[in-house]
Amino acid sequence: MSLFGVALPWSLPLTLVVYGIVLAVAVWIYRDAKARGSRHALGWAVATVVFAIVPVLLYMYLHRDVGPAR
């Protein structure tokens, strides 16, 4: 695979997919937290981008009894 004539490692597409998924999850968490009225919605999203899976699990644990956002 090459981009502008520069050879790219085989793992670049996989890395881009993983970062795309992390960004999509961060957007989902931001929108869900905002819908629930959280003052820390942006903080949850930034933490998800920086630390990946840990904030996602923590967010889901803390909001397990609340139910889906409306």
mmJSON file of the N, C-alpha and C atoms, coordinates in Angstrom:
{"data_MODEL":{"atom_site":{
"group_PDB":["ATOM","ATOM","ATOM","ATOM","ATOM","ATOM","ATOM","ATOM","ATOM","ATOM","ATOM","ATOM","ATOM","ATOM","ATOM","ATOM","ATOM","ATOM","ATOM","ATOM","ATOM","ATOM","ATOM","ATOM","ATOM","ATOM","ATOM","ATOM","ATOM","ATOM","ATOM","ATOM","ATOM","ATOM","ATOM","ATOM","ATOM","ATOM","ATOM","ATOM","ATOM","ATOM","ATOM","ATOM","ATOM","ATOM","ATOM","ATOM","ATOM","ATOM","ATOM","ATOM","ATOM","ATOM","ATOM","ATOM","ATOM","ATOM","ATOM","ATOM","ATOM","ATOM","ATOM","ATOM","ATOM","ATOM","ATOM","ATOM","ATOM","ATOM","ATOM","ATOM","ATOM","ATOM","ATOM","ATOM","ATOM","ATOM","ATOM","ATOM","ATOM","ATOM","ATOM","ATOM","ATOM","ATOM","ATOM","ATOM","ATOM","ATOM","ATOM","ATOM","ATOM","ATOM","ATOM","ATOM","ATOM","ATOM","ATOM","ATOM","ATOM","ATOM","ATOM","ATOM","ATOM","ATOM","ATOM","ATOM","ATOM","ATOM","ATOM","ATOM","ATOM","ATOM","ATOM","ATOM","ATOM","ATOM","ATOM","ATOM","ATOM","ATOM","ATOM","ATOM","ATOM","ATOM","ATOM","ATOM","ATOM","ATOM","ATOM","ATOM","ATOM","ATOM","ATOM","ATOM","ATOM","ATOM","ATOM","ATOM","ATOM","ATOM","ATOM","ATOM","ATOM","ATOM","ATOM","ATOM","ATOM","ATOM","ATOM","ATOM","ATOM","ATOM","ATOM","ATOM","ATOM","ATOM","ATOM","ATOM","ATOM","ATOM","ATOM","ATOM","ATOM","ATOM","ATOM","ATOM","ATOM","ATOM","ATOM","ATOM","ATOM","ATOM","ATOM","ATOM","ATOM","ATOM","ATOM","ATOM","ATOM","ATOM","ATOM","ATOM","ATOM","ATOM","ATOM","ATOM","ATOM","ATOM","ATOM","ATOM","ATOM","ATOM","ATOM","ATOM","ATOM","ATOM","ATOM","ATOM","ATOM","ATOM","ATOM","ATOM","ATOM","ATOM","ATOM","ATOM","ATOM","ATOM"],
"id":[1,2,3,4,5,6,7,8,9,10,11,12,13,14,15,16,17,18,19,20,21,22,23,24,25,26,27,28,29,30,31,32,33,34,35,36,37,38,39,40,41,42,43,44,45,46,47,48,49,50,51,52,53,54,55,56,57,58,59,60,61,62,63,64,65,66,67,68,69,70,71,72,73,74,75,76,77,78,79,80,81,82,83,84,85,86,87,88,89,90,91,92,93,94,95,96,97,98,99,100,101,102,103,104,105,106,107,108,109,110,111,112,113,114,115,116,117,118,119,120,121,122,123,124,125,126,127,128,129,130,131,132,133,134,135,136,137,138,139,140,141,142,143,144,145,146,147,148,149,150,151,152,153,154,155,156,157,158,159,160,161,162,163,164,165,166,167,168,169,170,171,172,173,174,175,176,177,178,179,180,181,182,183,184,185,186,187,188,189,190,191,192,193,194,195,196,197,198,199,200,201,202,203,204,205,206,207,208,209,210],
"type_symbol":["N","C","C","N","C","C","N","C","C","N","C","C","N","C","C","N","C","C","N","C","C","N","C","C","N","C","C","N","C","C","N","C","C","N","C","C","N","C","C","N","C","C","N","C","C","N","C","C","N","C","C","N","C","C","N","C","C","N","C","C","N","C","C","N","C","C","N","C","C","N","C","C","N","C","C","N","C","C","N","C","C","N","C","C","N","C","C","N","C","C","N","C","C","N","C","C","N","C","C","N","C","C","N","C","C","N","C","C","N","C","C","N","C","C","N","C","C","N","C","C","N","C","C","N","C","C","N","C","C","N","C","C","N","C","C","N","C","C","N","C","C","N","C","C","N","C","C","N","C","C","N","C","C","N","C","C","N","C","C","N","C","C","N","C","C","N","C","C","N","C","C","N","C","C","N","C","C","N","C","C","N","C","C","N","C","C","N","C","C","N","C","C","N","C","C","N","C","C","N","C","C","N","C","C","N","C","C","N","C","C"],
"label_atom_id":["N","CA","C","N","CA","C","N","CA","C","N","CA","C","N","CA","C","N","CA","C","N","CA","C","N","CA","C","N","CA","C","N","CA","C","N","CA","C","N","CA","C","N","CA","C","N","CA","C","N","CA","C","N","CA","C","N","CA","C","N","CA","C","N","CA","C","N","CA","C","N","CA","C","N","CA","C","N","CA","C","N","CA","C","N","CA","C","N","CA","C","N","CA","C","N","CA","C","N","CA","C","N","CA","C","N","CA","C","N","CA","C","N","CA","C","N","CA","C","N","CA","C","N","CA","C","N","CA","C","N","CA","C","N","CA","C","N","CA","C","N","CA","C","N","CA","C","N","CA","C","N","CA","C","N","CA","C","N","CA","C","N","CA","C","N","CA","C","N","CA","C","N","CA","C","N","CA","C","N","CA","C","N","CA","C","N","CA","C","N","CA","C","N","CA","C","N","CA","C","N","CA","C","N","CA","C","N","CA","C","N","CA","C","N","CA","C","N","CA","C","N","CA","C","N","CA","C","N","CA","C","N","CA","C","N","CA","C","N","CA","C","N","CA","C"],
"label_alt_id":[null,null,null,null,null,null,null,null,null,null,null,null,null,null,null,null,null,null,null,null,null,null,null,null,null,null,null,null,null,null,null,null,null,null,null,null,null,null,null,null,null,null,null,null,null,null,null,null,null,null,null,null,null,null,null,null,null,null,null,null,null,null,null,null,null,null,null,null,null,null,null,null,null,null,null,null,null,null,null,null,null,null,null,null,null,null,null,null,null,null,null,null,null,null,null,null,null,null,null,null,null,null,null,null,null,null,null,null,null,null,null,null,null,null,null,null,null,null,null,null,null,null,null,null,null,null,null,null,null,null,null,null,null,null,null,null,null,null,null,null,null,null,null,null,null,null,null,null,null,null,null,null,null,null,null,null,null,null,null,null,null,null,null,null,null,null,null,null,null,null,null,null,null,null,null,null,null,null,null,null,null,null,null,null,null,null,null,null,null,null,null,null,null,null,null,null,null,null,null,null,null,null,null,null,null,null,null,null,null,null],
"label_comp_id":["MET","MET","MET","SER","SER","SER","LEU","LEU","LEU","PHE","PHE","PHE","GLY","GLY","GLY","VAL","VAL","VAL","ALA","ALA","ALA","LEU","LEU","LEU","PRO","PRO","PRO","TRP","TRP","TRP","SER","SER","SER","LEU","LEU","LEU","PRO","PRO","PRO","LEU","LEU","LEU","THR","THR","THR","LEU","LEU","LEU","VAL","VAL","VAL","VAL","VAL","VAL","TYR","TYR","TYR","GLY","GLY","GLY","ILE","ILE","ILE","VAL","VAL","VAL","LEU","LEU","LEU","ALA","ALA","ALA","VAL","VAL","VAL","ALA","ALA","ALA","VAL","VAL","VAL","TRP","TRP","TRP","ILE","ILE","ILE","TYR","TYR","TYR","ARG","ARG","ARG","ASP","ASP","ASP","ALA","ALA","ALA","LYS","LYS","LYS","ALA","ALA","ALA","ARG","ARG","ARG","GLY","GLY","GLY","SER","SER","SER","ARG","ARG","ARG","HIS","HIS","HIS","ALA","ALA","ALA","LEU","LEU","LEU","GLY","GLY","GLY","TRP","TRP","TRP","ALA","ALA","ALA","VAL","VAL","VAL","ALA","ALA","ALA","THR","THR","THR","VAL","VAL","VAL","VAL","VAL","VAL","PHE","PHE","PHE","ALA","ALA","ALA","ILE","ILE","ILE","VAL","VAL","VAL","PRO","PRO","PRO","VAL","VAL","VAL","LEU","LEU","LEU","LEU","LEU","LEU","TYR","TYR","TYR","MET","MET","MET","TYR","TYR","TYR","LEU","LEU","LEU","HIS","HIS","HIS","ARG","ARG","ARG","ASP","ASP","ASP","VAL","VAL","VAL","GLY","GLY","GLY","PRO","PRO","PRO","ALA","ALA","ALA","ARG","ARG","ARG"],
"label_asym_id":["A","A","A","A","A","A","A","A","A","A","A","A","A","A","A","A","A","A","A","A","A","A","A","A","A","A","A","A","A","A","A","A","A","A","A","A","A","A","A","A","A","A","A","A","A","A","A","A","A","A","A","A","A","A","A","A","A","A","A","A","A","A","A","A","A","A","A","A","A","A","A","A","A","A","A","A","A","A","A","A","A","A","A","A","A","A","A","A","A","A","A","A","A","A","A","A","A","A","A","A","A","A","A","A","A","A","A","A","A","A","A","A","A","A","A","A","A","A","A","A","A","A","A","A","A","A","A","A","A","A","A","A","A","A","A","A","A","A","A","A","A","A","A","A","A","A","A","A","A","A","A","A","A","A","A","A","A","A","A","A","A","A","A","A","A","A","A","A","A","A","A","A","A","A","A","A","A","A","A","A","A","A","A","A","A","A","A","A","A","A","A","A","A","A","A","A","A","A","A","A","A","A","A","A","A","A","A","A","A","A"],
"label_entity_id":["1","1","1","1","1","1","1","1","1","1","1","1","1","1","1","1","1","1","1","1","1","1","1","1","1","1","1","1","1","1","1","1","1","1","1","1","1","1","1","1","1","1","1","1","1","1","1","1","1","1","1","1","1","1","1","1","1","1","1","1","1","1","1","1","1","1","1","1","1","1","1","1","1","1","1","1","1","1","1","1","1","1","1","1","1","1","1","1","1","1","1","1","1","1","1","1","1","1","1","1","1","1","1","1","1","1","1","1","1","1","1","1","1","1","1","1","1","1","1","1","1","1","1","1","1","1","1","1","1","1","1","1","1","1","1","1","1","1","1","1","1","1","1","1","1","1","1","1","1","1","1","1","1","1","1","1","1","1","1","1","1","1","1","1","1","1","1","1","1","1","1","1","1","1","1","1","1","1","1","1","1","1","1","1","1","1","1","1","1","1","1","1","1","1","1","1","1","1","1","1","1","1","1","1","1","1","1","1","1","1"],
"label_seq_id":[1,1,1,2,2,2,3,3,3,4,4,4,5,5,5,6,6,6,7,7,7,8,8,8,9,9,9,10,10,10,11,11,11,12,12,12,13,13,13,14,14,14,15,15,15,16,16,16,17,17,17,18,18,18,19,19,19,20,20,20,21,21,21,22,22,22,23,23,23,24,24,24,25,25,25,26,26,26,27,27,27,28,28,28,29,29,29,30,30,30,31,31,31,32,32,32,33,33,33,34,34,34,35,35,35,36,36,36,37,37,37,38,38,38,39,39,39,40,40,40,41,41,41,42,42,42,43,43,43,44,44,44,45,45,45,46,46,46,47,47,47,48,48,48,49,49,49,50,50,50,51,51,51,52,52,52,53,53,53,54,54,54,55,55,55,56,56,56,57,57,57,58,58,58,59,59,59,60,60,60,61,61,61,62,62,62,63,63,63,64,64,64,65,65,65,66,66,66,67,67,67,68,68,68,69,69,69,70,70,70],
"pdbx_PDB_ins_code":[null,null,null,null,null,null,null,null,null,null,null,null,null,null,null,null,null,null,null,null,null,null,null,null,null,null,null,null,null,null,null,null,null,null,null,null,null,null,null,null,null,null,null,null,null,null,null,null,null,null,null,null,null,null,null,null,null,null,null,null,null,null,null,null,null,null,null,null,null,null,null,null,null,null,null,null,null,null,null,null,null,null,null,null,null,null,null,null,null,null,null,null,null,null,null,null,null,null,null,null,null,null,null,null,null,null,null,null,null,null,null,null,null,null,null,null,null,null,null,null,null,null,null,null,null,null,null,null,null,null,null,null,null,null,null,null,null,null,null,null,null,null,null,null,null,null,null,null,null,null,null,null,null,null,null,null,null,null,null,null,null,null,null,null,null,null,null,null,null,null,null,null,null,null,null,null,null,null,null,null,null,null,null,null,null,null,null,null,null,null,null,null,null,null,null,null,null,null,null,null,null,null,null,null,null,null,null,null,null,null],
"Cartn_x":[0.844,0.0,0.893,0.5,1.309,0.407,0.918,0.217,1.172,0.844,1.705,3.09,3.155,4.42,5.241,4.728,5.45,4.844,5.686,5.199,4.694,3.537,2.945,2.974,3.136,3.105,1.706,1.638,0.357,-0.583,-0.04,-0.884,-1.561,-1.212,-1.825,-3.342,-3.869,-5.338,-6.011,-5.419,-5.976,-5.956,-4.876,-4.763,-5.828,-6.038,-7.056,-8.458,-8.716,-10.02,-10.216,-9.198,-9.301,-9.535,-8.779,-8.988,-10.353,-10.838,-12.177,-13.241,-13.07,-14.017,-13.968,-12.768,-12.624,-13.295,-13.103,-13.742,-15.265,-15.757,-17.204,-17.787,-17.095,-17.555,-17.514,-16.485,-16.389,-17.56,-17.922,-19.072,-20.353,-20.499,-21.687,-21.793,-20.677,-20.694,-21.014,-20.442,-20.724,-22.219,-22.798,-24.207,-25.104,-24.747,-25.541,-25.457,-24.257,-24.096,-24.811,-24.749,-25.434,-26.949,-27.471,-28.907,-29.353,-28.453,-28.778,-28.612,-28.122,-27.965,-26.666,-25.681,-24.405,-23.624,-23.059,-22.204,-20.814,-20.512,-19.181,-19.158,-20.082,-20.169,-18.884,-18.341,-17.102,-15.937,-15.906,-14.861,-14.899,-16.119,-16.243,-15.714,-16.045,-15.598,-14.08,-13.5,-12.045,-11.343,-11.855,-11.263,-11.33,-12.409,-12.534,-11.492,-11.253,-10.247,-8.855,-8.569,-7.225,-6.96,-7.922,-7.678,-8.412,-9.13,-9.83,-10.858,-10.59,-11.615,-11.994,-11.079,-11.352,-12.522,-12.554,-13.703,-15.021,-14.961,-16.181,-16.774,-15.947,-16.415,-16.907,-16.183,-16.584,-17.907,-18.07,-19.315,-20.494,-20.296,-21.376,-21.699,-20.711,-20.948,-21.709,-21.297,-21.929,-23.364,-23.699,-25.023,-25.86,-25.508,-26.218,-27.645,-27.927,-29.254,-30.165,-29.604,-30.37,-31.259,-30.8,-31.568,-31.16,-31.789,-31.398,-31.779,-30.986,-31.266,-32.452,-33.175,-34.353,-34.071],
"Cartn_y":[-1.166,0.0,1.234,2.24,3.453,4.677,5.748,7.021,8.063,8.648,9.63,9.067,7.797,7.167,6.716,6.884,6.474,5.162,4.163,2.868,2.982,2.409,2.437,1.05,0.957,-0.367,-0.971,-2.29,-2.986,-2.664,-2.232,-2.001,-0.638,0.229,1.554,1.498,0.726,0.667,0.148,-0.838,-1.37,-0.308,0.433,1.5,2.566,2.938,3.94,3.443,2.175,1.6,1.629,1.254,1.251,2.668,3.643,5.027,5.549,5.108,5.496,4.967,3.734,3.143,3.878,4.192,4.926,6.291,6.982,8.291,8.161,7.127,6.917,6.644,5.864,5.577,6.849,7.676,8.931,9.851,9.91,10.729,10.168,8.839,8.216,8.537,8.415,8.698,10.167,11.059,12.486,12.763,12.228,12.475,11.854,10.669,10.012,10.779,11.183,11.936,13.284,13.931,15.206,15.01,13.92,13.64,13.359,12.817,12.536,13.771,14.868,16.098,16.174,15.392,15.395,16.672,17.24,18.415,18.026,16.742,16.262,15.489,15.797,15.063,15.183,16.376,16.57,15.843,15.839,15.119,13.628,13.058,11.633,11.355,12.221,12.019,12.133,13.131,13.3,12.132,11.691,10.542,9.294,9.135,7.982,8.023,9.187,9.308,9.051,9.556,9.435,8.038,7.49,6.229,5.029,5.216,4.177,3.407,2.2,1.3,1.574,2.061,2.234,3.191,4.391,5.272,4.698,3.929,3.323,2.36,1.506,0.556,1.274,2.289,3.052,3.766,4.387,5.076,4.103,2.961,1.977,1.437,1.27,0.795,1.836,3.088,4.135,4.426,4.17,4.487,3.232,2.122,0.867,0.86,1.542,1.519,2.627,3.556,4.701,4.348,3.442,3.086,3.947,3.734,4.476,5.955,6.774,8.205,8.463,9.518,9.837,11.023],
"Cartn_z":[0.0,0.0,0.0,-0.745,-0.767,-0.801,-0.276,-0.251,-0.793,-1.918,-2.574,-2.857,-3.204,-3.545,-2.354,-1.134,0.061,0.546,0.732,1.203,2.635,2.872,4.205,4.804,6.112,6.744,6.64,6.668,6.543,7.688,8.819,9.993,9.978,9.059,9.031,8.842,7.893,7.775,9.044,9.677,10.917,12.015,12.1,13.095,12.855,11.608,11.288,11.637,11.42,11.779,13.293,14.036,15.502,16.027,15.511,15.955,15.53,14.378,13.95,14.895,15.33,16.283,17.62,18.094,19.361,19.258,18.146,17.968,17.899,17.237,17.162,18.545,19.351,20.71,21.557,21.373,22.122,21.778,20.505,20.095,20.695,20.684,21.269,22.762,23.47,24.911,25.163,24.366,24.526,24.339,23.27,22.998,24.064,24.538,25.575,26.881,27.261,28.509,28.421,27.269,27.08,27.182,26.609,26.677,28.104,28.911,30.313,31.196,30.616,31.371,32.158,31.782,32.494,32.214,33.256,33.093,32.615,32.621,32.284,30.963,30.067,28.796,27.995,27.898,27.144,27.82,29.118,29.854,29.583,29.526,29.205,27.796,26.858,25.475,25.358,25.991,25.939,26.622,27.741,28.435,27.572,26.821,25.935,24.83,24.26,23.202,23.761,24.943,25.514,26.065,26.804,27.5,26.896,25.827,25.064,25.885,26.319,26.834,28.298,29.105,30.538,30.794,30.181,30.432,29.905,28.829,28.295,29.32,29.862,30.867,32.118,32.561,33.738,33.497,32.333,32.004,32.003,31.366,31.314,32.701,33.559,34.92,35.739,35.641,36.443,36.008,34.757,34.247,33.984,34.576,34.298,34.825,35.931,36.521,35.985,35.274,34.814,33.635,32.781,31.59,30.422,29.269,28.077,28.178,27.514,27.477,26.563,26.837,26.0,25.148],
"occupancy":[1.0,1.0,1.0,1.0,1.0,1.0,1.0,1.0,1.0,1.0,1.0,1.0,1.0,1.0,1.0,1.0,1.0,1.0,1.0,1.0,1.0,1.0,1.0,1.0,1.0,1.0,1.0,1.0,1.0,1.0,1.0,1.0,1.0,1.0,1.0,1.0,1.0,1.0,1.0,1.0,1.0,1.0,1.0,1.0,1.0,1.0,1.0,1.0,1.0,1.0,1.0,1.0,1.0,1.0,1.0,1.0,1.0,1.0,1.0,1.0,1.0,1.0,1.0,1.0,1.0,1.0,1.0,1.0,1.0,1.0,1.0,1.0,1.0,1.0,1.0,1.0,1.0,1.0,1.0,1.0,1.0,1.0,1.0,1.0,1.0,1.0,1.0,1.0,1.0,1.0,1.0,1.0,1.0,1.0,1.0,1.0,1.0,1.0,1.0,1.0,1.0,1.0,1.0,1.0,1.0,1.0,1.0,1.0,1.0,1.0,1.0,1.0,1.0,1.0,1.0,1.0,1.0,1.0,1.0,1.0,1.0,1.0,1.0,1.0,1.0,1.0,1.0,1.0,1.0,1.0,1.0,1.0,1.0,1.0,1.0,1.0,1.0,1.0,1.0,1.0,1.0,1.0,1.0,1.0,1.0,1.0,1.0,1.0,1.0,1.0,1.0,1.0,1.0,1.0,1.0,1.0,1.0,1.0,1.0,1.0,1.0,1.0,1.0,1.0,1.0,1.0,1.0,1.0,1.0,1.0,1.0,1.0,1.0,1.0,1.0,1.0,1.0,1.0,1.0,1.0,1.0,1.0,1.0,1.0,1.0,1.0,1.0,1.0,1.0,1.0,1.0,1.0,1.0,1.0,1.0,1.0,1.0,1.0,1.0,1.0,1.0,1.0,1.0,1.0,1.0,1.0,1.0,1.0,1.0,1.0],
"B_iso_or_equiv":[0.0,0.0,0.0,0.0,0.0,0.0,0.0,0.0,0.0,0.0,0.0,0.0,0.0,0.0,0.0,0.0,0.0,0.0,0.0,0.0,0.0,0.0,0.0,0.0,0.0,0.0,0.0,0.0,0.0,0.0,0.0,0.0,0.0,0.0,0.0,0.0,0.0,0.0,0.0,0.0,0.0,0.0,0.0,0.0,0.0,0.0,0.0,0.0,0.0,0.0,0.0,0.0,0.0,0.0,0.0,0.0,0.0,0.0,0.0,0.0,0.0,0.0,0.0,0.0,0.0,0.0,0.0,0.0,0.0,0.0,0.0,0.0,0.0,0.0,0.0,0.0,0.0,0.0,0.0,0.0,0.0,0.0,0.0,0.0,0.0,0.0,0.0,0.0,0.0,0.0,0.0,0.0,0.0,0.0,0.0,0.0,0.0,0.0,0.0,0.0,0.0,0.0,0.0,0.0,0.0,0.0,0.0,0.0,0.0,0.0,0.0,0.0,0.0,0.0,0.0,0.0,0.0,0.0,0.0,0.0,0.0,0.0,0.0,0.0,0.0,0.0,0.0,0.0,0.0,0.0,0.0,0.0,0.0,0.0,0.0,0.0,0.0,0.0,0.0,0.0,0.0,0.0,0.0,0.0,0.0,0.0,0.0,0.0,0.0,0.0,0.0,0.0,0.0,0.0,0.0,0.0,0.0,0.0,0.0,0.0,0.0,0.0,0.0,0.0,0.0,0.0,0.0,0.0,0.0,0.0,0.0,0.0,0.0,0.0,0.0,0.0,0.0,0.0,0.0,0.0,0.0,0.0,0.0,0.0,0.0,0.0,0.0,0.0,0.0,0.0,0.0,0.0,0.0,0.0,0.0,0.0,0.0,0.0,0.0,0.0,0.0,0.0,0.0,0.0,0.0,0.0,0.0,0.0,0.0,0.0],
"pdbx_formal_charge":[null,null,null,null,null,null,null,null,null,null,null,null,null,null,null,null,null,null,null,null,null,null,null,null,null,null,null,null,null,null,null,null,null,null,null,null,null,null,null,null,null,null,null,null,null,null,null,null,null,null,null,null,null,null,null,null,null,null,null,null,null,null,null,null,null,null,null,null,null,null,null,null,null,null,null,null,null,null,null,null,null,null,null,null,null,null,null,null,null,null,null,null,null,null,null,null,null,null,null,null,null,null,null,null,null,null,null,null,null,null,null,null,null,null,null,null,null,null,null,null,null,null,null,null,null,null,null,null,null,null,null,null,null,null,null,null,null,null,null,null,null,null,null,null,null,null,null,null,null,null,null,null,null,null,null,null,null,null,null,null,null,null,null,null,null,null,null,null,null,null,null,null,null,null,null,null,null,null,null,null,null,null,null,null,null,null,null,null,null,null,null,null,null,null,null,null,null,null,null,null,null,null,null,null,null,null,null,null,null,null],
"auth_seq_id":[1,1,1,2,2,2,3,3,3,4,4,4,5,5,5,6,6,6,7,7,7,8,8,8,9,9,9,10,10,10,11,11,11,12,12,12,13,13,13,14,14,14,15,15,15,16,16,16,17,17,17,18,18,18,19,19,19,20,20,20,21,21,21,22,22,22,23,23,23,24,24,24,25,25,25,26,26,26,27,27,27,28,28,28,29,29,29,30,30,30,31,31,31,32,32,32,33,33,33,34,34,34,35,35,35,36,36,36,37,37,37,38,38,38,39,39,39,40,40,40,41,41,41,42,42,42,43,43,43,44,44,44,45,45,45,46,46,46,47,47,47,48,48,48,49,49,49,50,50,50,51,51,51,52,52,52,53,53,53,54,54,54,55,55,55,56,56,56,57,57,57,58,58,58,59,59,59,60,60,60,61,61,61,62,62,62,63,63,63,64,64,64,65,65,65,66,66,66,67,67,67,68,68,68,69,69,69,70,70,70],
"auth_comp_id":["MET","MET","MET","SER","SER","SER","LEU","LEU","LEU","PHE","PHE","PHE","GLY","GLY","GLY","VAL","VAL","VAL","ALA","ALA","ALA","LEU","LEU","LEU","PRO","PRO","PRO","TRP","TRP","TRP","SER","SER","SER","LEU","LEU","LEU","PRO","PRO","PRO","LEU","LEU","LEU","THR","THR","THR","LEU","LEU","LEU","VAL","VAL","VAL","VAL","VAL","VAL","TYR","TYR","TYR","GLY","GLY","GLY","ILE","ILE","ILE","VAL","VAL","VAL","LEU","LEU","LEU","ALA","ALA","ALA","VAL","VAL","VAL","ALA","ALA","ALA","VAL","VAL","VAL","TRP","TRP","TRP","ILE","ILE","ILE","TYR","TYR","TYR","ARG","ARG","ARG","ASP","ASP","ASP","ALA","ALA","ALA","LYS","LYS","LYS","ALA","ALA","ALA","ARG","ARG","ARG","GLY","GLY","GLY","SER","SER","SER","ARG","ARG","ARG","HIS","HIS","HIS","ALA","ALA","ALA","LEU","LEU","LEU","GLY","GLY","GLY","TRP","TRP","TRP","ALA","ALA","ALA","VAL","VAL","VAL","ALA","ALA","ALA","THR","THR","THR","VAL","VAL","VAL","VAL","VAL","VAL","PHE","PHE","PHE","ALA","ALA","ALA","ILE","ILE","ILE","VAL","VAL","VAL","PRO","PRO","PRO","VAL","VAL","VAL","LEU","LEU","LEU","LEU","LEU","LEU","TYR","TYR","TYR","MET","MET","MET","TYR","TYR","TYR","LEU","LEU","LEU","HIS","HIS","HIS","ARG","ARG","ARG","ASP","ASP","ASP","VAL","VAL","VAL","GLY","GLY","GLY","PRO","PRO","PRO","ALA","ALA","ALA","ARG","ARG","ARG"],
"auth_asym_id":["A","A","A","A","A","A","A","A","A","A","A","A","A","A","A","A","A","A","A","A","A","A","A","A","A","A","A","A","A","A","A","A","A","A","A","A","A","A","A","A","A","A","A","A","A","A","A","A","A","A","A","A","A","A","A","A","A","A","A","A","A","A","A","A","A","A","A","A","A","A","A","A","A","A","A","A","A","A","A","A","A","A","A","A","A","A","A","A","A","A","A","A","A","A","A","A","A","A","A","A","A","A","A","A","A","A","A","A","A","A","A","A","A","A","A","A","A","A","A","A","A","A","A","A","A","A","A","A","A","A","A","A","A","A","A","A","A","A","A","A","A","A","A","A","A","A","A","A","A","A","A","A","A","A","A","A","A","A","A","A","A","A","A","A","A","A","A","A","A","A","A","A","A","A","A","A","A","A","A","A","A","A","A","A","A","A","A","A","A","A","A","A","A","A","A","A","A","A","A","A","A","A","A","A","A","A","A","A","A","A"],
"auth_atom_id":["N","CA","C","N","CA","C","N","CA","C","N","CA","C","N","CA","C","N","CA","C","N","CA","C","N","CA","C","N","CA","C","N","CA","C","N","CA","C","N","CA","C","N","CA","C","N","CA","C","N","CA","C","N","CA","C","N","CA","C","N","CA","C","N","CA","C","N","CA","C","N","CA","C","N","CA","C","N","CA","C","N","CA","C","N","CA","C","N","CA","C","N","CA","C","N","CA","C","N","CA","C","N","CA","C","N","CA","C","N","CA","C","N","CA","C","N","CA","C","N","CA","C","N","CA","C","N","CA","C","N","CA","C","N","CA","C","N","CA","C","N","CA","C","N","CA","C","N","CA","C","N","CA","C","N","CA","C","N","CA","C","N","CA","C","N","CA","C","N","CA","C","N","CA","C","N","CA","C","N","CA","C","N","CA","C","N","CA","C","N","CA","C","N","CA","C","N","CA","C","N","CA","C","N","CA","C","N","CA","C","N","CA","C","N","CA","C","N","CA","C","N","CA","C","N","CA","C","N","CA","C","N","CA","C","N","CA","C","N","CA","C","N","CA","C"],
"pdbx_PDB_model_num":[1,1,1,1,1,1,1,1,1,1,1,1,1,1,1,1,1,1,1,1,1,1,1,1,1,1,1,1,1,1,1,1,1,1,1,1,1,1,1,1,1,1,1,1,1,1,1,1,1,1,1,1,1,1,1,1,1,1,1,1,1,1,1,1,1,1,1,1,1,1,1,1,1,1,1,1,1,1,1,1,1,1,1,1,1,1,1,1,1,1,1,1,1,1,1,1,1,1,1,1,1,1,1,1,1,1,1,1,1,1,1,1,1,1,1,1,1,1,1,1,1,1,1,1,1,1,1,1,1,1,1,1,1,1,1,1,1,1,1,1,1,1,1,1,1,1,1,1,1,1,1,1,1,1,1,1,1,1,1,1,1,1,1,1,1,1,1,1,1,1,1,1,1,1,1,1,1,1,1,1,1,1,1,1,1,1,1,1,1,1,1,1,1,1,1,1,1,1,1,1,1,1,1,1,1,1,1,1,1,1]
}}}
